[in-house]
Amino acid sequence: MTSQGSLSSLAAARIAVKALLDGGVRHAVVAPGSRSAPMAYALAEAEAVGRIRILVRIDERSAGFTALGLALSTGAPVAVLTTSGTAVGNLLPAVMEANHAAVPLVVLSADRPAELLGTGANQTTIQLDIFGEHVRFAVDVAAGADPQRAVETAIYAATGALEGTPPGPVQLNLAFRDPLVPEHGESLPAAQGHGIFHYDAGPQPMSMSPAPAELPERRTVVLAGHDAGPVAEAFARAHGLPLLAEPSSNARFGPNAVGPYRLMLEHFGRDSALPIERVVVFGRPTLSRPVAALLAREDVPAAMYEPVPVAWYEHGRRREERFESLADLAEFSGRGPSEWLDAWLLAGAAAQRALDLVLESSPEANGPAVGAKVWTQARGQLVLGSSNGIRDVDLAGAPAPEPLATVYANRGLAGIDGTISTATGIALGAGRETTLLVGDVTFLHDAGGLLLGAGEPGPDLRIVVLNDAGGGIFGLLEHGKVADDGGYGTAVERLFGTPHSVDISALAAAYGVGHVSVRTTAELATALALPLKGRSIVEVRTDRAGLRPLHARIRAAVASAVSQVLVGA
C-alpha cells in the first residue's frame, strides 16, 4: 500500500490532459467508464475550448482501432481512454498493430488506487505491462501523484523522440481515487471553435536528380513495400529501374511502375535471358510469395533503405544490407540499362492487357476485377483490408501516371480485426473522402465499428464489401488444394471457408448506413461514381467457387503474354 498523494483525481487528470495537449495530442477516443471519469471530464473541458476533439465509442476494441486510424491519417499521437479491468485488455489488438506499424497510440488506462489491488475490488486487476513488449513505454501513475513527467516521457516515446527508438504505442496507467467527478458548482468552460488539426493535400510525387552517369549499370529492381512512400518511385525513375510497388506503398504510380509484377518475377529468374541482379527495398513488402522468394535468394544481393528506425523487424534477422542515405543506396543499386527497364515495361504492359482481358471476359464481379475498379476510381483516401482485398489490388490495379489517393492498410500484423474502425478514424482524421475495400469476413469481424453514438461525427466513408459468403483467401492457399483432393470432406470449407448467410443490407439498416448491392463490375463502377456524403456500403455479391480457376487463367494469360514479349526483345 502506498501513501496517498495530494492531488484530487480531477486535478491530476487536468494536469495529464494539459501535458498531452502540450505533446501534440489533438484527438482522443473515449470509451465510457466510471474509473476513467476524471480524464473524461478533463478532456471534455479541453474540447470545450477547442484544444482537442473527442470521439466516443462504447466498444474499447473499436475505440483502439479508431484511434489508430486517426494517428495514421494525422501523423500525430492520438489518445484512447478506457476504464479499468477487461476494458484495457480490449485494446491489445490495436496496440499490437500500432507496435509493428510504428503508430503513436497513447493508451490512457484508468485504474483503481493501490490500496484496492489484490483485495477483490470490482474491475481490479494488474494493468501495468498488460501489453508487454508491444509498447515503447509503460508507467503506473499513483492516485494523487502529479502525472506530468510520466505523460511527457510517454509522448517522447510514442513519437520516436527517444534516440534509436521508432514511434509506437505507450501506456499511461492512471490510478484515481474517489471522488471521480467535478465538485458541486463546477461547469464546462464556454465553448469555443475548433481549429483544423490536420490538413492533407493528398499524395505528392517527389523529384530526384537523374542518376550520375558514372554509376555502374545493373539489372536492379526497386521493390516498394508497405509505407515506402513516393521516395521509392522517385528513386526508381531517377535510376532507370523497374518499380514493383505494393498498393499501400504509396509509390504505385509513375512511368516505371509495373502492375502485375508478382506474376512476372519468374520470367526474370536466374535462368532467364535477363536475370535480376540486385534488389532495393523501400518499406515493408508483405503481400506475395514470389516477392518473398526473391528476397530469400542468396545469389541476388539486396539492400534496404532505412533512414530512420523501423518497428517491423529486428536487426540481424534479415539479410538485406541497410542504407540510411540515398546516395549510398545508389552506389549499391547502380543505374538500369535502357534495355532492362524497356523489357520490364513492355512485358508489364502486355501482362496488364492479358489480365484485363481475362477479367473482362466475365461480366460477373470477382475479386481482382473489384480490386482493379476500386483502385482506378477511389479518390481522397483508400483503405485496403487484409486478406484478398489488398492482394487483388496488388494483382490487378494498374499503376497511374500520378497518385490518385493516399492508401492505408493495417500491415503491421496484417490482421482483419478493427478494419472498419481504422478506416473511420482515417476518414475523420483527414476530413477527406475515404473508400474502404474489404471482404465479407473482415467486414463482419468489425461490424460493431459501424456503431456511432447519437451526435457523434460521422465520416465520408464508402465501404465496398466483396461478399462471397466466407473466407476466399484460403481457397488460393494450400487449403484450396486440400479441398480439391477431397480427402477432408467438408472440413476445409467449415474450418477455413467459414460460410455464413448474414444479410448485410439488414445489418447496414440497423446501423443507419446506406446500402446498395451490385453483381457486375459495371454496376460497381456506377456505384463508385456517385457523390459521397456520409457513410454507405456497396455490397458486391460474388461466388468463391470460381476463384482458383480464375487465378489459374490469369497466370496462364500473363505467362503467355510476357513470354512473347521477352522472346521478341
Order of alpha helices (4+ residues) and beta strands (2+ residues): alpha-beta-alpha-beta-alpha-beta-alpha-alpha-beta-beta-alpha-beta-beta-alpha-beta-beta-alpha-beta-beta-alpha-alpha-alpha-beta-alpha-beta-alpha-beta-alpha-beta-alpha-alpha-alpha-beta-alpha-beta-alpha
